[in-house]
Amino acid sequence: MSYANSLMSYRPITSTPFLNSGSYCETAPCQALKPYICCFWGNEYPQSALLGAAERLVIPDTCMDIIIRVNYPDNTLNAGFCTMDEKSYISDKIKSGTAVSSFGIRFFCWSAALFSTESFRGTKNKVYFPDDIFHGITKELTEIVLRFDTLSERAGAAEKVLLRRLDTKRMDHNIMNSINDMIAYNGRMKISEIAKKNIISERKMERIFMENIGVSPKTLSGLIRYQLVWQEIVRGGADILDMTEKYGYTDQAHLLNDFRLRHGMTPARAFKAAMSDFYNTDK
């Protein structure tokens, strides 16, 4: 089933959208998985494994990630599934001198449930062992990470795993249509209006969002609005006054406070940090 362009073209970004180096890069999924997977990410080659005490700002990107991380010196492997976050946080530091290779699968928030049989109710702001949500997937992905070296090889093998697990019958079109409206109206449309437009009660809308995404419609709408604002800021030239009106904030202070709540810093500082990565990225 196809949805409006606003949903299909929505691509969330991280706090470092220009980062593209040997130690971190992204690759797009195959055509069949593009409606469900934002990207695969990680080290491009084994020799580019991250060295040193690295940490990054993780912002609410309206996505969920499975992350497999290999610690070469200790010969250990860690796996986690990061659910929906409402606020930013600093990722764990890696001990100086440690070589770590990572592989991640970034799901759109509305699609992670299509690869699972579990309820997502009560999962927000948490990290799970992947098997708690996706039974048996950790072993499959671990074998891929240990067998293949490059990101493209790992992504190609992971696609086969995901395609086997994809259950489009679990897709709730009320969710898809509602999220499409949140994006199309820049997160400013009231939940009651979205429910009325899609002929669904607010109570049912709340229930299916909690079961399949783990957050309420109001929370997700606010996160989408923040993401759209951040994308405008990253593109440069965004005027705070114009964005205040465009995204339905009561005034500039409202926009700035909401952005700081989500991002942990002002728009100007966030933009400066993103551009620093742009100018220092490996070419």
C-alpha positions, 0 to 999 in steps of 0.5 A: 500500500502506498502513502502520500509523499510526505511520509515516503520522503521523510528521512530523520537525521542525527546530530551529526548528519554530515558525518561520513568517514571510515569509522562511521558511514551509512548505506541505504537498504534495498528497494524492498526495505526502503519503506521500513529501514532508514539505513544501515550504519557502522564501520566501512572496513574492519581497519577503520574500527573506532579507536579512542574515547569516542562519544556522540550526542544521540538525539531523538531521531524518531527511529529505533536501532539494533546495534551490534558492537565488536570489541577486538582486543577483548574478543567480546561482542555486545548487542542492544536494541534502542527504542524511541527516545524523547530527549538527547543523551551522550553515547557511552565512551569507548576506552582509549586505545580500544578498537571497536567495530559497530553495525547498526540497523536503523528502523523507522519508528513505525516499522520496527514492530513489523519485524517483531511479534512483541508489544512495544508498550512501555518500551520508550527510552530504554535499551533491550537485548535484541532477542527480547523484541526480535526473537533469535535475531542476535545470533543471526546478526552476530554471525553476519558481523563476524563473517563479513568485514565491510558495511555493504557486505553486512548490510546485504546479509542483514537484508536477507534476515530482515526480509524473512522476518518482515510481516506486513500483515501487522501494519496498521494503516491507521498508524501510517495515515496518522503519521503521514498527517503529522509530517504533512502538517509539520507536527502542528495538527491536533491529535483530535483533528488527525483522529477525526480526519482518519475516522478513528477514535482518539482512544483507539489511536492512543492504543495502537500507537503505544502497542506498535511504537511505544509512545503516544500520538502526541509525543510522536507528533512533537518529536516529528516537529522537532526533527523537521525543525532540526532538518531546516536548521541543518540546511542553513538559512532557517529563520527562527521567526519563520519556523515559529509560524511554520511549525505552530509554536506560540512564540520564538521562546516556545520553539527555542525551549522545545529544541533545547529540551530535545537536543540539549543545546541551542539551535545555533550551537547544534548547527555549529557542531554539525558543520564542524563534522561537515568540514572535518569529514573524511573525503 
